[in-house]
Each structure stands twice: as C-alpha cells, then as structure tokens.
Amino acid sequence: MAVPTIELNDGTHIPQLGFGTWQVADNDAVSAVATALQTGYRHIDTAAAYGNEAGVGRAIRESGIAREDLWVTTKLWNDRHGDARAALEESLEKLGLDRVDLYLIHWPVAGSTQRPDAWRAMIQAQEDGLVRSIGVSNFLADNIREITDLSQVTPSVNQIEVHPTFGNEALVRFDQDMGIATQAWSPLGQGKDLENPTVEQIAQRLGKTPGQVVIRWHLQEGRIVIPKSTTPARIAENFEVFDFELTPDDLAAIDGLSTDERMGPDPAAFGQ
C-alpha cells in the first residue's frame, strides 16, 4: 500500500505515516526498522538524543531499498544549538548517509538565546544539500515567530505532542495558519488513549483495533503521524490503516476527548 504524502511548504513531499524510534535501543533499532521497512514504511524518524542513529542507518543500508524512496528524519539536541552544523554532520556519519530528508531542532530550550543560531545553521545546511527540509519540534508559537521573523524562513514541520486526550488544538491551528505541517509524537498517548471507551467503541464497530482508529484519526485530520513499536505484529497492525475511514461523528467524538494534560514535558519550561 502506498502511503499518502503531504506537500511541505518547501515543495517536498513527506510520507504521512512514518515509523518512530523513540526509546528504541540502538541494537533493537536494527530489527525494528528492518521490520518496518519490510512492512512498507518508507519514513523513519530518529534523533541524536535517541542514541540509535547507527542502528537506524544499518537497517536502511541492509534493506536494499533505494535511498530516494526513503524519508529519514533526525533532530538536533538541546546542547548543540551553538554548533548545529557539526551536530548534523555527526548524525549523518552515524546514519551512514550524505543527507537527511528532514532535520528538526528537537526542543526550543527554555531561556535559550541560541535558537536563531541553530536555525541559521540549518538554513545553510539545507542550501548546501545536507538536508532536504528543515523544521522544529516542540516549538510554541512564540518560538516559531522568533526564528521566522529573524530569518524569513518558515519551518516546514513542527513535531509536537498530539493524541486524543491532548489535542494541542491552539498550536495545531497556529501551524496551519503558518503553513507548517504538524507531526504528532506519542500519537497513541503512549498507549493510554487506546483504553478510552470512546476509542474502543469506534474500534469495535469498525472491526479495527483502537490503535488503528487513533492513527486513522490523525491521518484524516491532516497530521503526519509516527507510531512506534518493536513488536512485528504491532508494527504491521499500525500500517494497516488505509482500508477504512472514520465518519465525521467519529472524528468529532475523538476530538472531544482532549484535555489540557500533557504526557510529555512542557516546552515552555523544558531544558532549563
């Protein structure tokens, strides 16, 4: 099954469904990413902070899949905002790649004065061909305005916490208004949202799993989504989401589960 793509504001096209590798150990990443690629995923999301870029890169090399058919994302960690170019080159070396498709500033880092420096370095890396698209992760509206006003370059992606019980609606709307694609991390609420009775009822009616229903919810609402698993059956299950649709009532019911409670860190305070 061909995964739909979303056109980013720089003209590139990112697969809307990807495979996440957060909390996947380097050795485990080899088999997990290999399974994902065999299943049909062509978008792999990693980060320097995950400590698994080498394993991800090995799985990519051993897959036999043409590089131009893959989308690889990695991220700049908080202590490297001042030397982003060197950090990117280190990530490329670990991945065994000459470029990545998307490079993100992982966190804005509360109180940091180096975000503009990191962003300018990423713009240069894009111009030099080391990166196809550049974006941010966990950036709030003010963080995005800061780097955009200084550089006149808008991020292509903002990867943020979004799941049924934390819809992050205001930031998602801001991204849309700015022409920035929203990518959801912890898209299943770290598994907790799958136990929600509303999600379970929709899944039962459709003959699908709660996880498939939630992934489908993200897709139909236009977000990029990167579920993570190291279990082969679950990796395959999370990919089998293109043979059904949620109704407008289903979407509204899941939207209605949102609260103001995050599962991850608050970007306004994290990294201080």
C-alpha positions, 0 to 999 in steps of 0.5 A: 500500500502506498502511503499518502504524502503531504506537500511541505511548504518547501515543495517536498513531499513527506510520507504521512505515516512514518515509523518512530524510534523513540526509546528504541535501543540502538541494537533493537533499532536494527530489527525494528526498522528492518521490520518496518521497512519490510512492512512498507514504511518508507519514513523513519524518524530518529534523533541524536538524543535517541542514541540509535542513529547507527542502528537506524542507518544499518537497517536502511543500508541492509534493506536494499531499498533505494535511498530516494524512496526513503524519508529519514528524519533526525533532530538536533539536541538541546546542547548543540544549538551553538554548533548545529552544523557539526551536530548534523554532520555527526548524525549523518556519519552515524546514519551512514548517509550524505543527507537527511530528508528532514532535520528538526531542532528537537526542543526550543530550550527554555531561556535559550538565546541560541535558537536563531543560531541553530536555525541559521545553521540549518538554513545553510545546511539545507542550501548546501544539500545536507538536508532536504527540509528543515523544521522544529519540534516542540516549538510554541508559537512564540518560538516559531515567530522568533526564528521566522521573523529573524530569518524569513524562513518558515519551518516546514514541520513542527513535531509536537505532542498530539493524541486524543486526550491532548489535542494541542488544538491552539498550536495545531491551528497556529501551524496551519495558519503558518503553513507548517505541517504538524507531526504528532509524537506519542500519537497513541498517548503512549498507549493510554488513549487506546483504553478510552471507551470512546476509542474502543467503541469506534474500534469495535464497530469498525472491526479495527483495533483502537490503535488503528482508529487513533492513527486513522484519526490523525491521518484524516485530520491532516497530521503526519503521524509516527507510531512506534513499536518493536513488536512485528505484529504491532508494527504491521497492525499500525500500517494497516490503516488505509482500508477504512475511514472514520465518519465525521461523528467519529472524528468529532467524538475523538476530538472531544476527548482532549484535555489540557494534560500533557504526557510529555514535558512542557516546552515552555519550561523544558531544558532549563 
